[in-house]
Amino acid sequence: MSPSTQIIYDLIIVGAGPAGTVLAYLLAKAGLRVLILEKAPMPRYKTCGGGITAKTINNIPFDITPVLDKQATGGIVTFGGKLLLKTLLKKPVAWLVMRDEFDYFLSQEAQRAGADLIDGTLVEKIDQQADRVVVYTAAGKFFGSFLAGADGVNSTVAHSLGMLQNREVGTAIEAEIEVDPAALEEQGLFATFDFGATPHGYGWIFPKRDHLSVGVFQASTAKARDIRKSLNKFIDCQPVLNRHRQIDIHGHRIPLGGTFVNLHLGRVFLLGDAANLADPWLGEGLYYAVTSAQIAASVIEALFSQGRMDLSIYTQRINAEIVQQFAYARRLAGIVYQFPRFSSQLISKSPLMQTLIFGSVRGDFTFGTVNRLLLQSMPRIFWQALYGGSHP
Ligand SMILES: Cc1cc2nc3c(=O)[nH]c(=O)nc-3n(C[C@H](O)[C@H](O)[C@H](O)COP(=O)(O)OP(=O)(O)OC[C@H]3O[C@@H](n4cnc5c(N)ncnc54)[C@H](O)[C@@H]3O)c2cc1C
């Protein structure tokens, strides 16, 4: 499709990640004229573990079965490579996807719903005028009544308008590792977490169809100078990775959500990573990309039906429904990352602790509920850790 100076879109979305494509799907379905501008030609590689939790899948408004790679049916907790827990999960917690396939699938669904997508087109600048937003790209100008910045943690939209100038970010580094078939089988459908892999963070191994996705996340704003060393150390101490064949390493910033800030300015709003919506404890971002898209879609639809343009309600809802929970997630992160060895022991020995942690990832409990239940149940958790307890 070529740029047109004639069309004024109801909404232009910058970025064809999960936040942008789900928002485009929902509003195109609602009959709005929607355009997505994406800098990369789709499908494109995206640095991500590709762990997609049950709560995320429940929030995506269409069936994504065709792009689900594997289901993680079990969890492994190690500390510095030493096995502490290997457990099958009673209810499914997460699936694994390859982000190039997943994001491409979402973008196709958005187009099937009626949205336009122009990929391979970098958005360079935004200009807000009284009655519209002008989006400048190398391929020309585009006009929208509203503009959504769904362009990730390094958001051009946010930069262009001076929004979220002091965002808090952590760092993650990931290796796509080929192992021999025996090692792939040994990992099976288990997802591994190791809170001893790096200071203030953790290492993970996620099983994919034909390889393992291995990474380290540092939930800290400090410069992650040693993260590459942490990844190497993590790989060296995990027996399943001893016989790896090929490593393809990528690093990227991850938002550390939990600060209440304005996420709109005039006709422009931010969502997903661009709005710093990833949890500051495990770095999960896909759920919040999709959830912020759901909230944005309901706000924009309501504004169009009322003939209004005040986006304050969007910021208010994101802060109340998402950022408030991140504040609780920070408390959890604060405890686990300050006492990683002790916390790993508690997680591996207390079935109640496992219920709370796996349950929050699955979506059974909010972080607020986990905080409250942890406080209430500390004596029981310690008892289980000391004397053992039955599986949840
Ligand atoms: C190593 C690593 C592992 C992770 N693992 C997980 C995990 O297992 N589970 C999980 O839930 N989360 C994980 N995350 C976080 C997750 O990847 C993000 O939270 C998620 O991708 C956010 O989605 P989004 O749609 O907001 O942004 P993105 O997925 O970043 O999409 C933004 C899009 O905008 C495009 N874009 C950027 N700038 C421009 C521009 N100027 N013009 C046009 N287009 C532009 C980009 O090309 C991109 O396609 C991980 C992150 C990292 C770094």
PDBQT file of the ligand as one rigid body, heavy atoms in Angstrom, charges set to zero:
ROOT
HETATM    1  C1  LIG A 401      15.490 -11.309  26.148  1.00  0.00    +0.000 C 
HETATM    2  C2  LIG A 401      14.041 -11.053  26.420  1.00  0.00    +0.000 A 
HETATM    3  C3  LIG A 401      13.211 -12.111  26.782  1.00  0.00    +0.000 A 
HETATM    4  C4  LIG A 401      11.863 -11.889  27.036  1.00  0.00    +0.000 A 
HETATM    5  N1  LIG A 401      11.079 -12.951  27.332  1.00  0.00    +0.000 NA
HETATM    6  C5  LIG A 401       9.761 -12.778  27.565  1.00  0.00    +0.000 A 
HETATM    7  C6  LIG A 401       8.906 -13.896  27.821  1.00  0.00    +0.000 A 
HETATM    8  O1  LIG A 401       9.344 -15.052  27.797  1.00  0.00    +0.000 OA
HETATM    9  N2  LIG A 401       7.589 -13.654  28.088  1.00  0.00    +0.000 N 
HETATM   10  C7  LIG A 401       7.067 -12.385  28.109  1.00  0.00    +0.000 A 
HETATM   11  O2  LIG A 401       5.870 -12.216  28.373  1.00  0.00    +0.000 OA
HETATM   12  N3  LIG A 401       7.857 -11.297  27.816  1.00  0.00    +0.000 NA
HETATM   13  C8  LIG A 401       9.170 -11.472  27.540  1.00  0.00    +0.000 A 
HETATM   14  N4  LIG A 401       9.948 -10.392  27.210  1.00  0.00    +0.000 N 
HETATM   15  C9  LIG A 401       9.323  -9.068  27.099  1.00  0.00    +0.000 C 
HETATM   16  C10 LIG A 401       8.532  -8.983  25.771  1.00  0.00    +0.000 C 
HETATM   17  O3  LIG A 401       9.391  -9.324  24.703  1.00  0.00    +0.000 OA
HETATM   18  C11 LIG A 401       7.985  -7.563  25.554  1.00  0.00    +0.000 C 
HETATM   19  O4  LIG A 401       7.371  -7.136  26.744  1.00  0.00    +0.000 OA
HETATM   20  C12 LIG A 401       6.965  -7.522  24.406  1.00  0.00    +0.000 C 
HETATM   21  O5  LIG A 401       7.578  -7.815  23.187  1.00  0.00    +0.000 OA
HETATM   22  C13 LIG A 401       6.294  -6.147  24.329  1.00  0.00    +0.000 C 
HETATM   23  O6  LIG A 401       5.435  -6.105  23.213  1.00  0.00    +0.000 OA
HETATM   24  P1  LIG A 401       5.142  -4.709  22.472  1.00  0.00    +0.000 P 
HETATM   25  O7  LIG A 401       4.141  -5.017  21.405  1.00  0.00    +0.000 OA
HETATM   26  O8  LIG A 401       4.819  -3.672  23.469  1.00  0.00    +0.000 OA
HETATM   27  O9  LIG A 401       6.527  -4.255  21.838  1.00  0.00    +0.000 OA
HETATM   28  P2  LIG A 401       7.499  -5.018  20.846  1.00  0.00    +0.000 P 
HETATM   29  O10 LIG A 401       7.223  -6.471  20.824  1.00  0.00    +0.000 OA
HETATM   30  O11 LIG A 401       8.869  -4.552  21.185  1.00  0.00    +0.000 OA
HETATM   31  O12 LIG A 401       7.095  -4.457  19.420  1.00  0.00    +0.000 OA
HETATM   32  C14 LIG A 401       7.411  -3.139  19.038  1.00  0.00    +0.000 C 
HETATM   33  C15 LIG A 401       7.381  -3.072  17.530  1.00  0.00    +0.000 C 
HETATM   34  O13 LIG A 401       7.569  -1.710  17.130  1.00  0.00    +0.000 OA
HETATM   35  C16 LIG A 401       8.449  -1.655  16.015  1.00  0.00    +0.000 C 
HETATM   36  N5  LIG A 401       9.053  -0.335  16.001  1.00  0.00    +0.000 N 
HETATM   37  C17 LIG A 401       9.945   0.167  16.882  1.00  0.00    +0.000 A 
HETATM   38  N6  LIG A 401      10.276   1.443  16.554  1.00  0.00    +0.000 NA
HETATM   39  C18 LIG A 401       9.574   1.735  15.436  1.00  0.00    +0.000 A 
HETATM   40  C19 LIG A 401       9.492   2.888  14.609  1.00  0.00    +0.000 A 
HETATM   41  N7  LIG A 401      10.172   3.994  14.885  1.00  0.00    +0.000 N 
HETATM   42  N8  LIG A 401       8.684   2.850  13.516  1.00  0.00    +0.000 NA
HETATM   43  C20 LIG A 401       7.949   1.730  13.237  1.00  0.00    +0.000 A 
HETATM   44  N9  LIG A 401       8.006   0.609  13.980  1.00  0.00    +0.000 NA
HETATM   45  C21 LIG A 401       8.781   0.611  15.077  1.00  0.00    +0.000 A 
HETATM   46  C22 LIG A 401       9.433  -2.794  16.284  1.00  0.00    +0.000 C 
HETATM   47  O14 LIG A 401      10.084  -3.230  15.107  1.00  0.00    +0.000 OA
HETATM   48  C23 LIG A 401       8.504  -3.864  16.869  1.00  0.00    +0.000 C 
HETATM   49  O15 LIG A 401       7.986  -4.703  15.867  1.00  0.00    +0.000 OA
HETATM   50  C24 LIG A 401      11.307 -10.579  26.941  1.00  0.00    +0.000 A 
HETATM   51  C25 LIG A 401      12.131  -9.520  26.570  1.00  0.00    +0.000 A 
HETATM   52  C26 LIG A 401      13.485  -9.748  26.315  1.00  0.00    +0.000 A 
HETATM   53  C27 LIG A 401      14.362  -8.581  25.926  1.00  0.00    +0.000 C 
ENDROOT
TORSDOF 0
